[in-house]
Amino acid sequence: MNELDRLDMHSEKLRYEVHENNVEDKGYQNFVAPITSAVMKDFTQEDKGLDFGAGTGSAISKVLEDNGFNILKYDPYFHNYPQLLEQKYDYIACCEVMEHFYTPKNEFFLLHDLLKKNGKLYCMTHLYDDNIDFKAWYYKNDQTHVFFYHDKTIEWIRKEYGFTYVSINKRLITFTN
């Protein structure tokens, strides 16, 4: 996306504020279940997590906290605690966030660096594939979606940033450090 076509920070924040992020909504909790289920399967309550791009309300954090997990929230607009980006984490949740990265190179470098050895980065996004009619694709119509990924891009990210493994299960992408 051309930088001149991007929303300014104020407009982008306003757009995020209209997202329906009711953490009590069972539909929202079910939507994020691929991440929360994976975290609860792969980690313990003693492990430390980061909800990267938590937004106005995070069902991921709510579900994990309700199950006794230790997860912190970071979001440049709504939970802007840069000191959290100086720590290491066992796992990072990044749900419907990577399509908002203006500089994916910087963000994936940061995310890799924030993970402990053998840590996992759980991302959810809608991957583009050759069966999708891009002109009709709903996902590209959100003005805050500025970068789209293909399964080949995901493999390139794994190699480029030094993740040891990646798996794709529908919308859930899991990178292992």
Number of C-alpha atoms within 10 A of each C-alpha: 10 6 9 7 9 15 13 10 10 9 12 14 17 11 14 15 15 9 11 11 17 14 17 13 12 11 12 16 20 15 15 20 16 20 25 22 14 14 24 15 9 13 16 13 15 10 15 18 26 25 20 23 22 25 23 18 18 20 25 28 23 17 20 19 14 10 12 13 20 16 22 18 22 20 16 13 18 16 17 13 14 11 8 16 16 11 12 19 23 23 27 28 26 22 26 17 18 23 21 16 16 16 11 14 12 10 13 18 14 14 20 22 18 22 21 16 15 14 23 27 28 23 21 23 18 16 20 18 12 7 6 10 10 12 8 9 10 9 15 16 11 11 14 19 18 19 14 16 14 13 14 12 13 18 16 12 18 21 13 12 16 15 20 12 14 18 15 15 9 11 15 21 22 23 25 20 23
